[in-house]
Amino acid sequence: MLDLLVLGGGPAGYLAAERAGHAGLSVVLVEKRAVGGVCLNEGCIPSKTLLHSAKVFEYAAHGEKYGVTAEGVRLDPKAVIDRKNKVVRNLVAGVKSTLKSCHVTVREGQGTILGRAAGGAVRVQVGDEVLEAARLLVATGSEAVVPPIPGVKEGLASGHVLTNREILDLAEIPGSLVVVGGGVIGLEMASYFNSVGSKVTVVEMLDHIAGATDLEISALLQKNYARKGVEFRLGAKVTGVAPGTVSFEADGKAETIPADRVLLSIGRRPVTAGFGLETLGVLVERGRIVTDARGRTNAAGVWATGDVNGQWMLAHAAYRESEVAVSDMLGKKDRVRYAAVPSVIYTNPEVGAVGETEESCREKGIAYRKVVLPMNFSGRYMAENERGDGICKMLFDAAGQRVIGCHVLGSYASEIVMTAAILVETEMRVQDIRELVFPHPSVVEILREAVHQLD
Ligand code: NAI
């Protein structure tokens, strides 16, 4: 009888298994595809290695504005993919080794929940073996949404249409790439393929890109990419995909554009079916497992963390949710404070965001004050970004006492946002922030500047 069985070996699953194993519980982690899940194998990490190669290529090919010229610069997509695979291999090996050092047993194969044993333990079949555990953590993650648009299924079968999984293994640069869905995955991949020479068109249903991102920032990001040659078709509804083309309707007009490849990135949905969840009576609403603040489901002894509970669908939120769930299993008080979960879009320039946006403040009726500064207030930003037009927007409560949101477009935004998240999370008083010493010159100094600009 195990103390804990973890179903799914992505960030939510492996972190929970590590923490529980470290705390002395007997743990088995079941993974049907690859330890590390989507994040390590076909998401966060692979996309970042590709995007870094694109950045190196852009610096080399377009360094004139920094006084550097180079000839014959070329990007070898196969070498980029090989390096990505090496990074992934190393990280997956690292996770496996940490699991081992935490005394977690990993079972590779499909896990199927069979129901409960007489004493209430959860029974899970893996291959020929049936495991029994006092507790179950469901961390089965999410999968790409595939809409019932004519031609999409056939396109996926033929390789003309790709999801995040296949595109990260594409060892060729398509002449034209149509990205369906201008959210996080769509924009990061649009960024990569634009840098390496594809003609990229982003087709987005909404009137703006980047989902819930601050609208001023998303407009500026779009402007940056339009300058680099990405075409944006907003308010556009895809009506069909055929070999070599994508059709959509925008402003009441039908259009068909060429597409050597199509990336489908219209969102992801929790994986809740096909592994026996119903045998435990776990409550699933609108496709996601319903959990409380400690990751508990309605079924006794069953927790669900990460994408499968559909709350944030971010690896770092999954980590924290899993820590909290394991604390709960161990009888320790803990909770996730979602108000300060940062998010990043790893385009170039990057977007880093935390807390309230102006739009969310208006929706919730929160009175706020704001400071918006060009990133050029940072000397280092200016030194490193010729004609950079990034901004930092900081939102404060109405009294100007606390930071309630921060949105940055520019280099290092992905790192800067953590400092901002600490300010939001700890509710640090503005007068105390003003006393912090920031390294100079650094781009993160923009936060100090913004706080000083508040009257
Ligand atoms: P998303 O939800 O970020 O964006 C999907 C976009 O597709 C939305 O803007 C939506 O309006 C649009 N859309 C939906 N149906 C459409 C249609 N029929 N035609 C045109 N547009 C349509 O989803 P995405 O980009 O697939 O990412 C999935 C998940 O992965 C997200 O939850 C995201 O948080 C996570 N992720 C996070 C990353 C990061 O933190 N840097 C990187 C990549 C993914």
Residues whose N, C-alpha, C, O or C-beta is under 5 A from the ligand:
A	BS01	NAI	V180 G181 G182 G183 V184 I185 G186 V203 E204 M205 L206 G211 A236 K237 V238 S265 I266 G267 R268 W312 M313 V344 I345 Y346
